Amino acid sequence: MTEHYFTREPAAQAHSREVSFSLAGRNYVLSAASGVFSAGRLDPGTAVLLRKGELPKADTQGTLLDLGCGYGPIATVLATVAPQASVWAVDVNSRARELTRENTKGLNVTVAAPEEVPEGLRFAQIWSNPPIRVGKQELHHLLLTWLPRLEPDGVAWLVVSKHLGADSLQEWLHEQGWDASRHASGSGFRVLTVKPVRSQAP
Ligand SMILES: C[S@@+](CC[C@H](N)C(=O)[O-])C[C@H]1O[C@@H](n2cnc3c(N)ncnc32)[C@H](O)[C@@H]1O
């Protein structure tokens, strides 16, 4: 039976891989393995997100979330460029979490399964290349679970392929009452920002 990258406990043997990329003047070499998303190279969508999104600054503090971390490229970059921030990396796939733990050793990253994240924790930023392949209903459920955990002035950075429905997702987010905008496009992907709509002063 074929396993999806979002399988919770991949049964297939883990063939180790290495993913190298450069970003904002730094070189990264990360461990990946079969059974996790895009183990052979930095996913082109993730590359667009990290290159076109506004990465946190060196003095950024607060709590940042990498939602659906895979082997951890986003969490690794966030924690490297913003060492004072506290980064959470969350994934349902246990192999992905193991790899992220290995890749973020020495960085301020907590790796967790979704149910392990303390309920009251709020995020200044959420970064995600979300799992579109889980299906629309599950994706919507995922976003409606985590977006409400943004701080009132927080922002989520999402990358979605145009071909896989970035524009309709943006519209849906808008209908759900979020301030969803297209920040950038590149290589067939949209980088969206999603913010809570500020309540009007009476
Ligand atoms: C498109 S991949 C992105 C992986 C990684 N961030 C990257 O850029 O290479 C989406 C990830 O979301 C994870 N995922 C799927 N359903 C999830 C859920 N309900 N909660 C958290 N993560 C989930 C998958 O296991 C997968 O690793």
The ligand as an SDF file (V2000), in Angstrom:
LIG
                    3D

 27 29  0  0  0  0  0  0  0  0999 V2000
    3.3610   20.1290    2.1550 C   0  0  0  0  0  0  0  0  0  0  0  0
    4.1510   19.3240    3.5090 S   0  0  0  0  0  0  0  0  0  0  0  0
    5.3340   20.5650    4.0420 C   0  0  0  0  0  0  0  0  0  0  0  0
    6.4740   19.9870    4.8450 C   0  0  0  0  0  0  0  0  0  0  0  0
    7.6050   20.9640    5.1920 C   0  0  0  0  0  0  0  0  0  0  0  0
    7.0930   22.1250    5.8950 N   0  0  0  0  0  0  0  0  0  0  0  0
    8.3350   21.4050    3.9470 C   0  0  0  0  0  0  0  0  0  0  0  0
    8.1920   22.5720    3.5870 O   0  0  0  0  0  0  0  0  0  0  0  0
    9.0570   20.5840    3.3540 O   0  0  0  0  0  0  0  0  0  0  0  0
    2.8750   19.3880    4.7300 C   0  0  0  0  0  0  0  0  0  0  0  0
    3.1720   18.6580    6.0480 C   0  0  0  0  0  0  0  0  0  0  0  0
    1.9920   18.7410    6.8680 O   0  0  0  0  0  0  0  0  0  0  0  0
    1.8940   17.5530    7.6230 C   0  0  0  0  0  0  0  0  0  0  0  0
    0.5120   17.3930    8.0870 N   0  0  0  0  0  0  0  0  0  0  0  0
   -0.5360   16.8010    7.4690 C   0  0  0  0  0  0  0  0  0  0  0  0
   -1.6350   16.8670    8.2220 N   0  0  0  0  0  0  0  0  0  0  0  0
   -1.2890   17.5450    9.3460 C   0  0  0  0  0  0  0  0  0  0  0  0
   -1.9880   17.9380   10.5240 C   0  0  0  0  0  0  0  0  0  0  0  0
   -3.2810   17.6620   10.6820 N   0  0  0  0  0  0  0  0  0  0  0  0
   -1.3240   18.6120   11.4750 N   0  0  0  0  0  0  0  0  0  0  0  0
   -0.0090   18.8850   11.3240 C   0  0  0  0  0  0  0  0  0  0  0  0
    0.7130   18.5400   10.2320 N   0  0  0  0  0  0  0  0  0  0  0  0
    0.0870   17.8730    9.2650 C   0  0  0  0  0  0  0  0  0  0  0  0
    2.3840   16.4680    6.6790 C   0  0  0  0  0  0  0  0  0  0  0  0
    2.7760   15.2990    7.3800 O   0  0  0  0  0  0  0  0  0  0  0  0
    3.5190   17.1940    5.9420 C   0  0  0  0  0  0  0  0  0  0  0  0
    4.7570   16.9620    6.5780 O   0  0  0  0  0  0  0  0  0  0  0  0
  1  2  1  0
  2  3  1  0
  2 10  1  0
  3  4  1  0
  4  5  1  0
  5  6  1  0
  5  7  1  0
  7  8  2  0
  7  9  1  0
 10 11  1  0
 11 12  1  0
 11 26  1  0
 12 13  1  0
 13 14  1  0
 13 24  1  0
 14 15  1  0
 14 23  1  0
 15 16  2  0
 16 17  1  0
 17 18  1  0
 17 23  2  0
 18 19  1  0
 18 20  2  0
 20 21  1  0
 21 22  2  0
 22 23  1  0
 24 25  1  0
 24 26  1  0
 26 27  1  0
M  CHG  2   2   1   9  -1
M  END
$$$$
